[in-house]
Each structure stands twice: as structure tokens, then as C-alpha cells.
């Protein structure tokens, strides 16, 4: 019986994301970096006052739904970012740093179809959130005195 040669590249192959536990491992590793990051850490700790133990199950469900089709997430991911943005403006650099940390974490733990999906979906979401947040006022903008500004004659609101 012939055996297949073992290639060195296959010896250290990392697993793909395939379970809820994998999603949680990814989320915890990411937040381990993000919370202490000099560029975005303050957003989680000082602005959002993130309760990590309460947040991990929810964000794990988000990624489990996206990556594994589990349908375990029922929340709205955008609204918390709007609240955060109104307190401390989320800029392109914040999203770029978030993505760099996310991609690095994924690449260090996993490889495969779901790992690639985790990175591509995060990139799409970050871009969409950054574009959509531009329409929302920030604390600095609302603190500006607008008493001399004319009132709008018509305000159109579009709901999704």
C-alpha cells in the first residue's frame, strides 16, 4: 500500500473556523488586543465602557451567524456604533486599525474558507459602517451653537 508524502506545508496547517467555540476563541483573542490597543482601546474602555463578559456571547453569536449560518444573532450591529460615534467620532483610522487587528487575529488562529469570510465580511462591514456614520452627528458637532442657523424647511428621512 503506497503512502502519500507528507509536505512540510501541511504539518502546521491551522484549522478553519467551524464551531461556536472557534468563533468565541476568535472574539476573545481579538478583544484581548483591541482593549489595550493605543489607537482604539479607549473606545471600548473609556467611551463604550464595554462589559466584555456580557459582550462576548453577543458578538460570538454575530460571527457564528455570519460564518456558520447558525442564526443565533438577533441584534442590530449598527445602532451601538451610532451611539459610540455620537460620543466619540469614529474615523477612518479607527476602522482601519480595527480591521488590522481583526485580520491579524484571524490569520494567527485560523485558515480556510470561514477564516477568509471572517476577514472579507469585517472589511465590508467596516466600510459600510464608516460611510453610514458620516450621516450622524457627533458630540462635537451637536455642541456647536446653531442658534443662528436657519431651520430646515423640509427634512427627509429614509428608513431601511
Beta strands, then each sheet from edge to edge (+ up, - down):
end
